[in-house]
Amino acid sequence: MENNTKRITDYFGEYVFNDDVMQEYMSQETYKELREVIDSGKTMGLDLANRVASAMKEWAMNNGATHYTHWFQPLTGATAEKHDSFISIDKHGKTILEFTGKNLSKGEADASSFPSGGIRAVFEARGYTIWDCSSPAFIKKTAKDRAILYIPTAFCSYTGEALDKKTPLLRSMEALNREGVRLLHLLGYNDVNKVVANVGGEQEYFLIDKKHYEKRTDLKFTGRTLFGSNAPKGQEQNDQYYAVIKTRVSNFMAELNDELWKLGITAKTQHNEAAPAQHELAPIFCTANIATDQNQIIMDTMKKVAEKFDLVCLLHEKPFANVNGSGKHNNWSVVTDTGINLLKPAKNPNENFLFLLTFMAVIAGVDEYADLIRTSASNPGNEHRLGGHEAPPSIISVYIGDDLQKVIEDFVAGTNNVVEKKQYINTGVNYLAEFSKDTSDRNRTSPFAFTGNKFEFRMVGSSATLANPNTTINTIVAEMFSRIADELESVEDKSLIPQKVEEIIIRLYNNHKRVIFNGNNYSNEWVKEARKRGLHNINNCVDAYDALVDSASIELFGKHHVMSEVELQSRREINLDIYNKIINVEARTMLMMTKHEILPAIIDYKARLATSIVNLNQIKEFVYSNVENNLLRNFVMILDNIYADLLELERVHTQALRANSNKRKAILFRDQVVPQMAKVRINVDNAEKLLPKDALPFPNYADMLFYD
């Protein structure tokens, strides 16, 4: 029987200007020159740019493209694009289709319209977008089979400062490569020419029915529910995680996968998550830069595909209270162009000096720059998620597992016991395949866990870009590599380098073992123990942002040319400004909803109750219960409480807006506005529990989380 179903490989990457396409549309010489630029970081000349642009234009137009855009990631945390058509006019006034190397390599955007944190004044508007040839261009289809050519770019100011997320990430990758190659050459790996960070970002998200979303003012303006009492059922039965995916969601996932595969994104894993209506998608690892770009595409595609199924994709870290929020697990490893994963223990990790050295370098970096690691996962949405027994706490620690810790402790002690042979699982069923256990268990409570051949940074929020955490991790590991290389270079007798490496591994473990914790990070005991160890517990992003301008951070990022002091100062200022704007919108939305939707609903139902009581009292010799009277009293009390809390929210909100600096405003929002919003919510949620379904002004949690 004939099978007309396409295989994934038949259309994977068909919307991407990938290696196969480049070889088809370019001459062999042009392709070779471009690969040298991408692989070795050589400067691209205008002649090569012109040839690449010509090939890219032909491919894009053959796929329906009418416009191109320099696609970049400003400091808003979102992406930005401006579309220009290929149409031009030649010197004879004739309409032509044109796309030059200059069009490809450089664009201009109004830098004053994007956050700069004081780097640029309002009247200093010029900013540049610069093509990042290491991340492949792609097309997005629009109406009537037309398309837009997307060119990944960096974004900088007229004076050269980075105004985006991509530029520092690329700089950090160069730093990691530079220091990694230097270290490996000292260790005798002279054939290594490149060291790169590979990243896999697991994306969690919620899907809800569009008709419910349209009736929730808070979701439309803030991305999360500001009100809502618990549904009768949540996730307490553990029956959502890995459960059968309902048909409507499965159809969404099938369409999403197809779109992502066409865009060259290796969507690999999909499943239901722990909370009702929550799901996850995970792609295969790729370089940190491309993984970051692709994650932005994934989030955008999720939202667009959801619309086709009358669904809405929610990427906020905590759209619903009292069920799990959403994160983005950042899996990080470091590999060479010769195929070595520096974090792979191999069969005998106690003898694998390269692994032990890299492993301890990462742990040492995480310990020394823990505040920066915490900051890299900080945003207002994540405030509602971290430390809530659904995500790691704000204390940075590293999980390595008891088995691996024993290997290192034996190494430090000089015993170097033989690593235990693999243990096998006995299921008790003869015909089930025998399989070996992993070297360590998983610890989902740890913020920074070693998981076999990579580290998993679990703190990152679902709406966040992957650029921030990977810029930070790359830079701190580059710094550790640099220090180790400095020590090894000082060894005059190179035959003594192995002995020096052993000394460094032992010293790093002894100096930084305080950050290793293999237990329950959710427990109160760990909070106390972490305090004894001297580990910081920064439980809010307003304080976390200060780490960016700490003298150690300025020295770290400056030394490796990742960010200057000016750029770090600007990012702190922008982060505070974003925090203030988000809390301001949330407070204004709460005030509006309470005044325009909630109070009228309660007053209307209170009137219905009062009318019912009056009517019942007119019936002679009729005996009725006190339910109506008790309900009316409850609503009178709740209404008074809501109104009093509302007036106080207006007062503290107005006071915060009058603050004369971003930091002072953020502190007032954090310490006064946010707690007062919580008070308003308590009484509104209590009212919701008492209101009949037809009196509710918007869909409740039961409606939204358990849709058909």
Salt bridges, closest charged atoms under 4 A:
ASP19 OD1 - ARG35 NH1 2.76
GLU33 OE1 - ARG51 NH2 3.14
GLU36 OE1 - LYS42 NZ 3.48
ASP39 OD1 - ARG35 NH2 2.76
ASP47 OD2 - ARG51 NH2 2.83
GLU58 OE2 - LYS57 NZ 3.87
GLU81 OE2 - HIS83 NE2 2.87
ASP84 OD2 - LYS82 NZ 3.94
GLU108 OE1 - ARG126 NH1 2.82
GLU124 OE1 - ARG120 NH1 3.97
ASP132 OD2 - LYS166 NZ 2.75
ASP145 OD1 - LYS141 NZ 3.44
GLU179 OE2 - ARG178 NE 3.91
GLU179 OE1 - ARG182 NH1 2.77
GLU202 OE1 - HIS329 ND1 3.33
ASP209 OD2 - LYS211 NZ 3.09
ASP209 OD2 - ARG248 NH1 2.88
GLU214 OE1 - LYS220 NZ 3.84
ASP218 OD2 - ARG216 NH2 2.64
ASP239 OD2 - LYS233 NZ 2.54
GLU255 OE2 - LYS308 NZ 2.85
GLU259 OE2 - LYS262 NZ 3.74
GLU280 OE2 - HIS271 NE2 3.34
ASP293 OD2 - LYS166 NZ 2.84
ASP300 OD2 - LYS140 NZ 2.70
ASP300 OD2 - LYS304 NZ 3.38
ASP367 OD2 - HIS512 ND1 2.77
ASP367 OD1 - ARG514 NE 2.89
GLU368 OE2 - ARG483 NH2 2.76
ASP371 OD2 - HIS536 ND1 2.97
GLU383 OE2 - ARG374 NH2 3.94
GLU390 OE1 - LYS318 NZ 2.57
ASP410 OD2 - LYS406 NZ 2.92
GLU456 OE2 - HIS329 ND1 3.10
GLU456 OE1 - ARG442 NH2 3.70
GLU456 OE2 - ARG458 NH1 3.55
GLU479 OE2 - ARG483 NE 2.70
GLU479 OE1 - LYS559 NZ 3.00
GLU479 OE1 - HIS560 NE2 2.68
ASP486 OD1 - ARG182 NH2 2.25
GLU487 OE1 - LYS500 NZ 3.50
GLU487 OE2 - ARG507 NH2 2.32
GLU489 OE1 - ARG182 NH2 2.97
GLU503 OE1 - LYS500 NZ 3.80
GLU529 OE2 - ARG533 NE 2.99
ASP543 OD1 - ARG670 NH1 3.09
ASP546 OD1 - ARG572 NE 3.01
ASP546 OD2 - LYS663 NZ 3.05
GLU567 OE1 - ARG171 NH1 3.05
ASP577 OD2 - LYS581 NZ 2.87
GLU586 OE2 - ARG224 NE 2.92
GLU648 OE2 - ARG651 NH2 2.77
GLU650 OE2 - LYS595 NZ 2.33
ASP671 OD1 - ARG670 NE 2.72
ASP685 OD2 - ARG681 NE 3.02
ASP694 OD2 - ARG608 NH2 3.70
ASP703 OD1 - LYS693 NZ 3.16
